[in-house]
Every structure is written in structure tokens, then in C-alpha cells.
Amino acid sequence: MTTNYKTNNSSASSSPSISVTCGILAISSYVLYKIIYWSYKIRMQAIEEYGLVIHEFDPYFNYRATEYLYAHGMKKFFTWFDYMVWYPLGRPVGSTIYPGMQFTAVYLKEFLLTHMSINDICCMIPSWFGAIATVVTGLLAYECTLPENSSLNPYDMLLDFLQHRRPSQPVRASGSSVLNVGGVTICTSPALECALVTMGIMSIIPAHLMRSVGGGYDNESVAMTAMTVTFYCWVRALRGHNSFLTTVVWGVASGLAYFYMVAAWG
């Protein structure tokens, strides 16, 4: 993340500061777009090669449970005793499953993606949630590397420059460096850069990639995303300069994300 402020009150230094800041944000936005694009593209390789089919055994059971939930509703789902598995005993599916992923797929089908089949949604969910987990992990890294847990962020920074005012915290923070471009002092912190690098690593790290490939409809594909959202909301609630209401909102969001993660993975 970069924070610029003028070394003097002359209007001549305002233009370079705006151009430098906009240039940095433009480059960062392009890198962010490419990371998100490739994190999704890589996870879609199996679908592009083999089509919209479910892979492996557990994902197929999860798909079958999703089909049953969609066809019969929540009440019958939780009392469903499946005689076709664990033969000859059978299995009480409703009391031995973490249904968060199934409910997610059915919700998407009924309210957002009504034109898609349950099979197609189940195949695509790992790729969608894998890309989302990549972004949220970057946000977590950004939040953890803000200088001295300050309130500085790219949005406030851009507003400062567009309105030709000094930033609210022009004091150099620990861990930052100072550059001089066109007579404008640029105080840089590694927050934005760390976020982008973290997203790049998360997009290709094998441990997450193998559980978020299209067609691999397993609990981890949803639960890992919910876990990263839980961590991000919790850390965001601890940011300095938060109002009481802001802290409460982010804390409640963290609790809801944690509940969703437990529902999907246990």
C-alpha cells in the first residue's frame, strides 16, 4: 500500500502525487484481475477437458445428497435414511452429514442460478469458492500488514489525492519506506503488495488447489473459503480507529462465517 503527501503547499506537486498514486493503483488492479482470472481458470481445467461431471467418490455422494435435498426439501432430508450406502446397514444421512455445502448449492439453484442444473452448480462450486478464497486470503494478508494497524487504505488514500488534501496520517509508520518522486514524498507500506503476493500464492498452492478443482464437489472447497472469511472478519474487527458499531458488525460477520464453516466441514 502507498500513502502520498505533499512536502510543501505548492499546487505543482499535487499533479505528480495523483499520477503516481493512480499509476500504482492501476497496476495493482491489473495484477489483481490477472490473479483472480488465473485462479479461476486453473480450477476450470478439469471441466474444460472432461465436461461438467463429478469426480471421485465423496463428491458424488455429496452431489447425491444435494439432489435429494433439492427434490424433497429440508425436513425429509434431515430424516432421510439411505439404504443404498453402508450396505447392508444403511445410513441415516440427515444426522451424519455436514450439510452446509448442500444447502449452498440448493440456495444457488433456487434463488440465483435458476437456469443451471444442480449437476452444473455442484461441478462449478469448487472453482467459484476457490477463487473467492484466493481473494479473501489476500484481504487477510492486507489487513495483517497495515502499518501499526492504521486506518489507511487505498480508498481513503485516493480520496485524499483527488481532494488535494494531506492524508489523515502523514507520519511515516514503522516498516515503511520513503521515496521522492517529482518533489512528492511517497510513504510506502507493504500491505497492498503483500496482499497481491498472498493471492498469487493462494491461487496455485497445491494443498488448496487439489480441493477446489471443478468437479471436486467436496466439503473442503466451501469450508476453506468460509474459514478464510472467518479469519478476515475477525482481524478486520480488531482494526484501530473502528467505531463500536463497526467492530460489532465485523465481529458478528466473523461469527456467522464460523457457523457456516462448521456447517460445511464440522
Residue pairs with C-beta under 8 A, 6 or more apart in sequence:
1 142
1 146
1 152
1 153
1 154
1 157
1 188
1 189
1 190
1 191
1 192
1 193
2 20
2 21
2 24
2 157
2 186
2 187
2 188
2 189
2 192
3 152
3 157
3 167
3 169
3 170
3 186
3 187
3 188
3 189
4 17
4 20
4 21
4 157
4 160
4 161
4 167
4 184
4 185
4 186
4 187
5 17
5 160
5 166
5 167
5 170
5 184
5 185
5 187
6 13
6 14
6 17
6 166
6 184
6 185
7 13
7 180
7 183
7 184
7 185
8 183
11 164
12 183
13 182
13 183
13 184
14 161
14 164
16 181
16 182
16 183
16 184
17 161
17 182
17 184
17 186
18 161
18 162
20 181
20 182
20 184
20 186
21 157
21 158
21 161
22 158
22 161
25 154
25 158
28 154
28 192
28 196
31 196
32 138
32 196
32 199
35 134
35 138
35 196
35 199
35 200
35 203
36 131
36 134
36 135
36 199
36 203
38 203
39 130
39 131
39 134
39 199
39 202
39 203
39 204
40 127
40 128
40 130
40 131
42 203
42 204
42 209
43 126
43 127
43 130
43 131
43 209
43 212
43 213
43 214
44 127
44 214
45 213
45 214
46 55
46 213
46 214
46 215
46 216
47 123
47 124
47 127
47 214
47 215
50 215
52 119
52 120
52 123
52 124
52 215
53 123
53 215
54 60
54 63
54 119
54 122
54 123
54 215
54 217
55 213
55 215
55 216
56 216
56 218
58 218
59 122
59 215
59 216
59 217
59 218
60 217
61 85
62 101
62 102
62 122
62 217
62 218
62 219
63 118
63 119
63 122
63 217
65 77
65 93
65 97
65 99
65 102
66 101
66 102
66 105
66 106
66 118
66 122
66 217
67 118
68 76
68 77
68 80
68 93
69 77
69 99
69 102
69 103
69 106
70 105
70 106
70 109
70 110
70 118
72 80
77 93
77 94
77 99
77 102
78 94
78 95
79 94
80 92
80 93
80 94
81 90
81 91
81 92
81 93
82 90
82 91
82 92
82 93
83 90
84 90
85 91
85 93
98 219
98 262
98 263
98 264
98 265
98 266
99 263
100 219
100 222
100 223
100 226
100 260
100 261
100 262
100 263
100 264
100 265
101 125
101 217
101 219
101 221
101 222
101 223
101 264
103 263
104 125
104 222
104 264
105 118
105 121
105 122
105 125
106 118
108 116
108 121
108 125
109 116
109 118
109 121
113 121
116 124
122 217
123 214
123 215
123 217
124 214
125 217
125 221
125 222
126 211
126 212
126 213
126 214
126 215
126 216
126 217
126 218
126 221
127 212
127 213
127 214
129 212
129 221
129 222
129 224
129 225
130 208
130 209
130 212
130 213
130 221
130 225
131 203
132 225
133 202
133 208
133 212
133 224
133 225
133 228
134 199
134 202
134 203
135 199
136 225
136 228
136 229
136 232
137 198
137 199
137 202
137 228
138 195
138 196
138 198
138 199
138 202
139 195
139 232
140 198
140 228
140 231
140 232
140 235
141 194
141 195
141 197
141 198
141 199
142 191
142 192
142 194
142 195
143 232
143 235
143 236
143 239
144 194
144 235
145 189
145 190
145 191
145 194
145 195
146 152
146 153
146 189
146 191
146 239
147 173
147 174
147 175
147 176
147 189
147 191
148 173
148 174
148 240
149 238
149 239
149 240
150 169
150 173
150 240
150 241
151 168
151 169
151 239
151 240
151 241
152 167
152 168
152 169
152 189
154 192
156 167
156 168
157 167
160 166
160 167
160 168
170 187
172 178
172 187
173 187
173 189
175 189
175 190
176 187
176 188
176 189
176 190
177 187
177 188
178 185
178 186
178 187
178 188
179 185
179 186
179 188
180 186
202 208
208 224
210 216
211 218
211 220
211 221
211 224
212 220
212 221
212 224
219 264
219 265
219 266
220 265
222 264
222 265
223 261
223 264
223 265
226 257
226 258
226 260
226 261
226 264
226 265
227 261
227 265
229 253
229 257
229 260
229 261
230 254
230 257
230 258
230 261
233 250
233 251
233 253
233 254
233 257
234 250
234 251
234 254
236 250
237 246
237 247
237 250
237 251
237 253
237 254
238 247
242 250
